[in-house]
Amino acid sequence: MSRIGKKPVVLPAGVTAKVSAANEFVVKGPKGELSQSIDRDITIKIEGDQILVERPTDQIRHRALHGLYRSLVANMITGVTTGFKRELELVGVGYRAAVTGQQIDLALGFSHNIIFELPKEIKASATAEKGQNPRIILESNDKQLLGAVAAKLRSLRKPEPYKGKGVRYSDEIVRRKAGKSAGK
């Protein structure tokens, strides 16, 4: 039995959830609305203030999907109540970020600036305090989309192991390598 899949998800006050006939799970809350299509073998039951995810058999496929959909449902409920936040840090001399509307203008040491278009579901802000590296703060109610956008921004200039320059998550630890040895 899946340990994650069998745990019920608590439905907070002010959040409504429903399962449509086409196996579409929809959650509405103070921070917006999210929907997720559910595999036809997995059933979702809403009983009072709890959501239960159930599987028909103990097949490997069903066991895998059981925990997956329970986690997706829990993330959706967290997203419409509190939302998610991801911070990126720009480490390097001259690295800058500026947010205008749904675009991020990045100066990452290339010959030209990179203009990155954000999806409408994501809010971004950039901070540059004296003595600290510039930061980009991304906020959204959709955890999957937020992670994908943060990973795409990081891939524009991954942190390199010798000087540590690049775009990194604020909680990421970059393993550093020693450079060439000076002599024998």
N, C-alpha and C positions, 0 to 999 in steps of 0.2 A: 504494500500500500504506500502511496506517495505521502510523505510527511507534509510537504507543502500543499499538495492538492487537496487533502482532506480537511485542512484548516478553513473554517468559514471566514468570509470577508465581511467585516462590519460596515454597514451602510450608515454614515453619519446623518444627522438631521440636516435638512435643506438639500439633500441629494436624492434624485430620483433615478431609478434604473429600470430598464425593461428589455425583454428579449422579443424581437419581432419574429414573424413566421419564417423569414428567410435566414434564420440563425444569425441575426445581427444583434449584438449587445450594445445598447445605447445608455450612456450615463450623462445626466445633466446636473450641474452644480453652480455655485457662485462664480467660478472662474471659467465657465464655458461648457461646451458639449463635446463628448468624444464618442466614437463608435468603433467597433471591432467586429469583424466577421469571425464566427466560431465554426470549428470543424463539425460536420454533421453527426459525428459519433459522440461528441461531448455535450452534456446537457447542463444548463445553468438554471438553478431554481432560486427564486427570491422568496424567502420566508420571513416576513416581518422586517426586521432591521438587519438580516443576515443574508448573504449570498453564498450558495453552495454550488461547487463545481463537481460533477459526477461523471464517471466513465462506465461504459457497459461491461468490459471484460478486463482481464489482467494481461492482455497482449502487450508486448513491448511498446508498440506504437501508441496504444491508449494510455499506458502509464506515462510516457513522455509528454503527451499532449495534456494530460491531467494537470501536472504541475505548471506547465507553460501557461495555460489559459487562466489558471488561478492567479499566477503572478501578473499577467496582463490585466486582469480585472482589478486586482489590488492597486496596480500602478495607475489605472484610469481613475479610480476613486480618489486616490491621493492627488492626482493632477487637477481634478475639478474642484477639490477643496482647498489645498494649499499651493499647488503648483510645484514646478521643479526649477532649479537654478544651476547653471554651470559657469565656472570662471576659467578663462584662459589668460595666460601670462605671456607677454612678448619679451623674450630675453635677447638682448643684442643692442649694440650701439646704433642709434638712429632708427630703431624699430618703433613704429607709431601706428595707432589705430584711431579712426574718427568715424562716428556713426551719424548718418544723415538719413532720417526716415527708415527705410528698410534696406539700406545699403551700408556696408562697412568698407571704408577706404583704408587699405593696409599698406604700409611701407615696410617691406621685409628684406631690404637689402638687394632687391633686384633692380634692373635698370628702369623699371616702371612701377607705379603703384598698382596694387590689385584691388579691383572693386568687386566685392562679393555681395550678391543679391540674397537677402534673407526671405524665407517663406513668411506669409502674413501672420502665421500663428506664433511667431517668435518675436519677442521684444529684446532689443540689445541696447547696451550702454557701454561707453568706453571711459576709463579713468586713467589719468596720468598724473600721479603725485610726484613731487620732487624727491629724489633719492630712492624711488621705487620703480620697478618695471611697469610699463603700461599694461592695463588689464582690460579684457573684454568680458562683460557679464551678459550671459544669455538667459532669458527666462521664458518658460512656456508651460502649458498644462499637459502637453504630449511628450512623454519621456523618450519615446522612440525617435521622434523627429528631432528633439533637442540633442540627443546623443549623436545622431547622424550629422547634424549641422556642425556640432563641436568637433567631431572627427574630421570633417571636410576642411574646416578652418585650420586644424592642427596639421593636416597633410600638406598644406601650402608651404610650410617650412618646418619640417620635423626637427626636434632637438637633436643636435649632433653630440657625440660623446666626448669630444676633445675640449671644446670651450663651453659647451652647454647652450649654445645659441639656438634660437628657434622659438616656435610657438608650442607651449606646453600647457597642460591642465594645471591649475593652481595647486592641487594636491599631489601632482606627479613628482616622482623622484627619478632624476636622470642619472644613470650610472656613468661616472666619468672614467676615461681611460688616460693613462699616462702617455705623454707624447714621446718623441724620439729621445733616446738617452743622449746626454751631452758628450760623453766620452767613454773610453773603455776602462 
